[in-house]
Amino acid sequence: QKNIHGQIFNTVGSGVRGGGTPGYVSYGAAKRGLPQMTDSIVAELAGKTQGYDWPPKTPGSVSVHTLSPGMVFTDLLLKDSTPELRKFPFSVLAATPEEVA
């Protein structure tokens, strides 16, 4: 549509730097591929696709971005973890109730 501008935000996580994420192979592989996918889409939207008349001429536009918010305490991070596994992130960001007591 005319004068419509879309935004695509790809959120990367701990797997983006290539470090192992034991138990979360699919998550790590997907996050590792997001920057490459984003760069490819940006290049395609800029008309850098060889051999194709791409992108098609449209009245609107789309921008593509990568976000890296840092560590987020989600169920994926905390589910099935033990106090020992949680100690590192929590000790960096906050003390446990037992340590405060």
ChimeraX commands (.cxc) that place a marker at each C-alpha (Angstrom):
marker #1 position 0.00,0.00,0.00 radius 0.5
marker #1 position 1.11,3.53,-0.65 radius 0.5
marker #1 position 2.98,5.26,2.18 radius 0.5
marker #1 position 3.07,2.08,4.27 radius 0.5
marker #1 position 6.39,1.24,5.88 radius 0.5
marker #1 position 6.90,-2.17,7.50 radius 0.5
marker #1 position 9.50,-3.21,10.06 radius 0.5
marker #1 position 10.90,-6.70,10.67 radius 0.5
marker #1 position 12.84,-7.23,13.90 radius 0.5
marker #1 position 14.80,-10.46,14.34 radius 0.5
marker #1 position 15.77,-11.03,17.97 radius 0.5
marker #1 position 19.02,-12.89,18.51 radius 0.5
marker #1 position 20.09,-14.65,21.69 radius 0.5
marker #1 position 22.91,-16.54,23.31 radius 0.5
marker #1 position 23.39,-18.82,20.32 radius 0.5
marker #1 position 24.35,-15.95,18.03 radius 0.5
marker #1 position 28.01,-15.92,19.06 radius 0.5
marker #1 position 28.40,-19.60,18.34 radius 0.5
marker #1 position 28.87,-20.78,21.91 radius 0.5
marker #1 position 27.31,-24.11,22.69 radius 0.5
marker #1 position 23.87,-24.25,24.23 radius 0.5
marker #1 position 23.63,-27.84,25.51 radius 0.5
marker #1 position 20.09,-29.13,25.40 radius 0.5
marker #1 position 18.96,-26.34,23.08 radius 0.5
marker #1 position 20.50,-27.24,19.72 radius 0.5
marker #1 position 17.51,-26.02,17.68 radius 0.5
marker #1 position 17.37,-22.74,19.59 radius 0.5
marker #1 position 21.10,-22.11,19.19 radius 0.5
marker #1 position 21.12,-23.02,15.49 radius 0.5
marker #1 position 18.16,-20.76,14.77 radius 0.5
marker #1 position 19.66,-17.82,16.67 radius 0.5
marker #1 position 23.05,-18.31,14.98 radius 0.5
marker #1 position 21.42,-18.09,11.54 radius 0.5
marker #1 position 19.35,-14.96,12.20 radius 0.5
marker #1 position 22.11,-12.37,11.52 radius 0.5
marker #1 position 22.94,-14.03,8.18 radius 0.5
marker #1 position 19.27,-14.21,7.25 radius 0.5
marker #1 position 18.76,-10.56,8.21 radius 0.5
marker #1 position 21.79,-9.43,6.19 radius 0.5
marker #1 position 20.54,-11.44,3.19 radius 0.5
marker #1 position 17.05,-9.91,3.38 radius 0.5
marker #1 position 18.53,-6.41,3.69 radius 0.5
marker #1 position 20.68,-7.02,0.59 radius 0.5
marker #1 position 17.72,-8.42,-1.35 radius 0.5
marker #1 position 15.53,-5.44,-0.45 radius 0.5
marker #1 position 18.38,-3.16,-1.60 radius 0.5
marker #1 position 18.25,-4.81,-5.04 radius 0.5
marker #1 position 21.53,-6.71,-4.71 radius 0.5
marker #1 position 20.12,-10.08,-5.80 radius 0.5
marker #1 position 22.01,-11.07,-8.95 radius 0.5
marker #1 position 19.98,-12.44,-11.83 radius 0.5
marker #1 position 16.61,-11.31,-10.51 radius 0.5
marker #1 position 14.56,-8.17,-10.90 radius 0.5
marker #1 position 14.12,-7.97,-7.17 radius 0.5
marker #1 position 12.61,-6.47,-5.15 radius 0.5
marker #1 position 9.46,-5.75,-7.12 radius 0.5
marker #1 position 8.51,-2.11,-7.36 radius 0.5
marker #1 position 5.91,-1.36,-4.69 radius 0.5
marker #1 position 4.55,1.84,-3.21 radius 0.5
marker #1 position 5.50,0.80,0.34 radius 0.5
marker #1 position 8.75,-0.26,1.96 radius 0.5
marker #1 position 10.14,-2.68,4.53 radius 0.5
marker #1 position 13.13,-2.32,6.87 radius 0.5
marker #1 position 14.81,-5.31,8.51 radius 0.5
marker #1 position 16.75,-5.14,11.79 radius 0.5
marker #1 position 18.53,-7.39,14.29 radius 0.5
marker #1 position 17.96,-6.86,18.02 radius 0.5
marker #1 position 20.22,-8.26,20.71 radius 0.5
marker #1 position 18.64,-7.47,24.07 radius 0.5
marker #1 position 21.09,-9.44,26.20 radius 0.5
marker #1 position 20.03,-12.04,28.74 radius 0.5
marker #1 position 16.31,-12.25,29.34 radius 0.5
marker #1 position 14.93,-14.44,32.13 radius 0.5
marker #1 position 12.41,-16.49,30.17 radius 0.5
marker #1 position 10.98,-19.95,30.78 radius 0.5
marker #1 position 13.46,-21.28,28.21 radius 0.5
marker #1 position 16.35,-20.02,30.33 radius 0.5
marker #1 position 14.99,-21.18,33.68 radius 0.5
marker #1 position 12.95,-24.29,32.83 radius 0.5
marker #1 position 14.57,-27.56,33.90 radius 0.5
marker #1 position 17.53,-25.71,35.37 radius 0.5
marker #1 position 18.95,-26.43,38.80 radius 0.5
marker #1 position 20.05,-23.95,41.48 radius 0.5
marker #1 position 23.65,-24.65,40.42 radius 0.5
marker #1 position 22.92,-23.79,36.78 radius 0.5
marker #1 position 20.99,-20.66,37.76 radius 0.5
marker #1 position 23.72,-19.46,40.11 radius 0.5
marker #1 position 25.85,-17.87,37.37 radius 0.5
marker #1 position 23.18,-15.62,35.81 radius 0.5
marker #1 position 21.61,-14.77,39.14 radius 0.5
marker #1 position 24.93,-14.12,40.83 radius 0.5
marker #1 position 25.83,-11.68,38.06 radius 0.5
marker #1 position 22.51,-9.81,38.23 radius 0.5
marker #1 position 21.19,-10.39,41.77 radius 0.5
marker #1 position 21.77,-12.30,44.95 radius 0.5
marker #1 position 19.64,-15.25,46.01 radius 0.5
marker #1 position 17.29,-14.91,49.01 radius 0.5
marker #1 position 19.57,-17.24,50.98 radius 0.5
marker #1 position 22.59,-15.01,50.35 radius 0.5
marker #1 position 20.68,-11.91,51.46 radius 0.5
marker #1 position 19.42,-13.64,54.63 radius 0.5
marker link #1:1,2 radius 0.2
marker link #1:2,3 radius 0.2
marker link #1:3,4 radius 0.2
marker link #1:4,5 radius 0.2
marker link #1:5,6 radius 0.2
marker link #1:6,7 radius 0.2
marker link #1:7,8 radius 0.2
marker link #1:8,9 radius 0.2
marker link #1:9,10 radius 0.2
marker link #1:10,11 radius 0.2
marker link #1:11,12 radius 0.2
marker link #1:12,13 radius 0.2
marker link #1:13,14 radius 0.2
marker link #1:14,15 radius 0.2
marker link #1:15,16 radius 0.2
marker link #1:16,17 radius 0.2
marker link #1:17,18 radius 0.2
marker link #1:18,19 radius 0.2
marker link #1:19,20 radius 0.2
marker link #1:20,21 radius 0.2
marker link #1:21,22 radius 0.2
marker link #1:22,23 radius 0.2
marker link #1:23,24 radius 0.2
marker link #1:24,25 radius 0.2
marker link #1:25,26 radius 0.2
marker link #1:26,27 radius 0.2
marker link #1:27,28 radius 0.2
marker link #1:28,29 radius 0.2
marker link #1:29,30 radius 0.2
marker link #1:30,31 radius 0.2
marker link #1:31,32 radius 0.2
marker link #1:32,33 radius 0.2
marker link #1:33,34 radius 0.2
marker link #1:34,35 radius 0.2
marker link #1:35,36 radius 0.2
marker link #1:36,37 radius 0.2
marker link #1:37,38 radius 0.2
marker link #1:38,39 radius 0.2
marker link #1:39,40 radius 0.2
marker link #1:40,41 radius 0.2
marker link #1:41,42 radius 0.2
marker link #1:42,43 radius 0.2
marker link #1:43,44 radius 0.2
marker link #1:44,45 radius 0.2
marker link #1:45,46 radius 0.2
marker link #1:46,47 radius 0.2
marker link #1:47,48 radius 0.2
marker link #1:48,49 radius 0.2
marker link #1:49,50 radius 0.2
marker link #1:50,51 radius 0.2
marker link #1:51,52 radius 0.2
marker link #1:52,53 radius 0.2
marker link #1:53,54 radius 0.2
marker link #1:54,55 radius 0.2
marker link #1:55,56 radius 0.2
marker link #1:56,57 radius 0.2
marker link #1:57,58 radius 0.2
marker link #1:58,59 radius 0.2
marker link #1:59,60 radius 0.2
marker link #1:60,61 radius 0.2
marker link #1:61,62 radius 0.2
marker link #1:62,63 radius 0.2
marker link #1:63,64 radius 0.2
marker link #1:64,65 radius 0.2
marker link #1:65,66 radius 0.2
marker link #1:66,67 radius 0.2
marker link #1:67,68 radius 0.2
marker link #1:68,69 radius 0.2
marker link #1:69,70 radius 0.2
marker link #1:70,71 radius 0.2
marker link #1:71,72 radius 0.2
marker link #1:72,73 radius 0.2
marker link #1:73,74 radius 0.2
marker link #1:74,75 radius 0.2
marker link #1:75,76 radius 0.2
marker link #1:76,77 radius 0.2
marker link #1:77,78 radius 0.2
marker link #1:78,79 radius 0.2
marker link #1:79,80 radius 0.2
marker link #1:80,81 radius 0.2
marker link #1:81,82 radius 0.2
marker link #1:82,83 radius 0.2
marker link #1:83,84 radius 0.2
marker link #1:84,85 radius 0.2
marker link #1:85,86 radius 0.2
marker link #1:86,87 radius 0.2
marker link #1:87,88 radius 0.2
marker link #1:88,89 radius 0.2
marker link #1:89,90 radius 0.2
marker link #1:90,91 radius 0.2
marker link #1:91,92 radius 0.2
marker link #1:92,93 radius 0.2
marker link #1:93,94 radius 0.2
marker link #1:94,95 radius 0.2
marker link #1:95,96 radius 0.2
marker link #1:96,97 radius 0.2
marker link #1:97,98 radius 0.2
marker link #1:98,99 radius 0.2
marker link #1:99,100 radius 0.2
marker link #1:100,101 radius 0.2
view
